[in-house]
Every structure is written in structure tokens, then in C-alpha cells.
Amino acid sequence: GPALAALLGGEVPLMFPNMPGTIGHVQAGRLRVLAVNSAQRSPLLPDVPTVAEAAVPGYEASTWFGVLAPAGTPKNVVSKLNTEIAQALKAPEMVDALNREGAVAVGGSPEQFGAFIRAEIEKWGKVVRASGARVD
């Protein structure tokens, strides 16, 4: 997007992009990674520290993806979907594809994912409230 173009063009000094959109530029030597936003180092860039290691203890601002279903979806359907998706994410070709993009499949139960989402809402809600940001 425009922010990445501005970074590559020298118009901005740094940004916090996601890995898939920038890894090609990193590998080509056009960008230098100072740190990664995740709690753990990236398997794609194992020598690059996390922001928490490099400068801000406790920092984590990872991009994540999940599969959600409408409220009221029968538990047996949710369970079956979770089982099938977890199995697919363990397939070697899927693991390789995700790793090439700098992603790591985490998996877990629907209850664990729900707790994770609630924790993210709490965490980022505090940040938004502290910033004073308002919706127009």
C-alpha cells in the first residue's frame, strides 16, 4: 500500500508492517527489520529480536486470523469445524506455506480462542481509551 511505498521511497523513516507484505523487500535487501511485533521471534527471521526483547518489555502487537461462526451455531458443528481446521493447519504443506509468509498456526479450542479474543478486546480497548480516539 501507500505506507510501504513511502517507506521504500524514503518518505517515512519506519513502519510496523505485516510480514507477508514486506518479506520480499527484506530478502531483496530493500528493507531492514529492526524487530518483530510478536511475542516470539519469527521462524522466518530467527536472528531478529522481538520489540519486547529489543526495547519495550511486555510489548506484543501481533496480527492474527481466526475462524468464527454465527452465535448460536450448534456446538457439534463448531467442534467438527475446529477439528478439521486444526488437522488442516498441521499438514506439512500448510505449515510450509504459512512459514514462508512469516505466520505460525497456533490452534486451540473454541473456548481458548474466545478467551483470547476477549483478552485482545480488553488490551486494545485500554489503548484506544488512553489515546482519546473517537469515532467520527
WOLINLIN-V138058 format. One line per field, one symbol per residue. phi: phi as a letter, one per 30 degrees, with the letter a starting at -180 (. if undefined). psi: psi as a letter, one per 20 degrees, with the letter a starting at -180 (. if undefined). burial: # if it has 9 or more other ideal C-beta (glycine too) atoms within 8 Angstrom, else .. A space follows every 10 residues. Layout:
phi = ???
psi = ???
burial = ???
This chain:
phi = .ddddddddi dbdaacddde dbedddddid bcddacdddc ddddbddcdd edddabeida bddbbbcbbe eideeddddd eddddddddc deddeddddd cicbdcikde dddddddddd dddddddddd didbdd
psi = ahgghhghij hqhrrmrqgh iihhhghijh qpphrqirhq qphhmhiprr hghhhnpipp mqpqqrpqqq qipqhhgggg ggggggghii pghggggghh jjqppgaarh gghghggghg ggghgggggh hjqqp.
burial = ..##.###.. ......#.#. .##.##.... #...####.. ##.##..#.# ##.#....## .......... ......###. ##..##..## ...##..##. ##..#..... ..#..##... .......... ......
